[in-house]
Amino acid sequence: MPTYEKTEWQNETPQSTPVKFKITDDTEGVLANSAKIELVTPVTPGTPLDATRMNKIEQGIEAVTDSDAQGVHRDVAGELSILDAKPLVGDSDLLLIEDADDGGAKKRALAKDITPTKHRCKAVRTTAQSIPSASTWSITFQSADFDTADMLADPPSPYVVVPADGVYLIVGSASFAPSASGVVRSVRIAKNGTVVLARFDAAPISSGVVSTNIQVSCVTTLSKNEGLSMLVYQDSGVSLDVLAAQGGPSLTVVRLA
């Protein structure tokens, strides 16, 4: 895009009023071809209105119109024209910005994307996990149904680690093996192993032949590298399995903003 050179316009200003003129070469009331009308009152000159300056205005209007049509936006700090923004491999929070052609070359720079990357992970177990009675235990996840940012690193692991600051939706799901004994089955979402973000307690299914299924969820603000885990509790009096059934146990974490 050509550089626009701003013109500082000045009005022509008479130094006194009324403005007076004089006519020379007036012969017997008839003006000859050589007659002149001359300004008598002193005037401070203004900015000349000529084709060069008017064309600069036209070029500026054209440039702005073209920019709007192509989706060009100005970065106030860097004065970068964003024509093509692509997420960089390995860091989708950064954008590669290419400026308009400038003498055959493209200007490149990095800028922060205004749209947060939707990091997401669903950590799961593929086998049952035995839970002792009257004890709180972390579920150890063995794999991920999906994981966009290596949030479940080095499985088996009890932790899903968030890769960036943001607001996250977290959903935990577990199915306890059938047992009518005891009074409670509990599933909790914890941050950094100890801070409980959400919990859901339920009485066991009284028939003793149907599993007790629990789901708990929350939306919360998290900082980069904080770890999320799912804690379970049961008081049947004996060890009880959390079953690998119905897609669980699982811990799903999705960045919202």
C-alpha positions, 0 to 999 in steps of 0.5 A: 500500500502506498504511503500517504503524504498528508497535506496541511491545508491553509485558508487564504486570509485577507489581512483587512476587510473589505477586500479591495481591487483596482483596475488598470488600463481603463481607456475611456470606460472600455477595458482593453485586452491588456487590462488587469484586475489587481488585488489591493488588500494584502492577503496571506496565501493559502494552500494551492488547490491543484491536481497533484493534491487532489489526486493524493486525496483520490489515492487515499480514498481508493487505498482505504476502499481496497483495504476494507474489501480485502479484509485488511486491518491495522495493528496499532503497535506494529502497523501490520496489514493482516492479509493472511493469518495462519496458526503456526504449527505447535503454537496455535495461539500465534498467527503468522501475518503476511503484509501486502506486497512491498517492492516484491517482498512480504513483511512477516510478523507474529501476533496474538490470535484474538480467538482462543484455541479450543484445547480439548481432551477426553481421558479414559480407562479401558479396564476396570479399577478397583477402589477400596472401601471408605477411601478416596482414590484417583482414577488412573487414565490409560489413554485419550479418545481425543487430545489436541495438546498432549494434555494427558502426557505419559499415560497411564496418569491420573492428571489432565494438564491444561496447556494455557490460561483460560475458562474450561468445561470439565466433565467427569463420569464413572460407573460403580459396580453393582452393590447395595451395601453402604450409603454413598458413591461419590465422584469429584473433580479436583485441581492439583490433586487437592482442591475440589472443584465439583462433586456429586454424591449418590446412594447406591442402586438398592437392587444390588444388580445395577451399576451406579452411574455418576456424572459431575461437571463444572466450568472454571478458570484455570492457569497454564500447567494446572492438573485436573484429576477425578477422585472417587469414593465408595463405602460398600465395606469391600473393594468395588470396581469402577467399571470400564463401561459406557465410555467411562470412567472418563474426564473430559476437559474443553477450553471455552475461552 
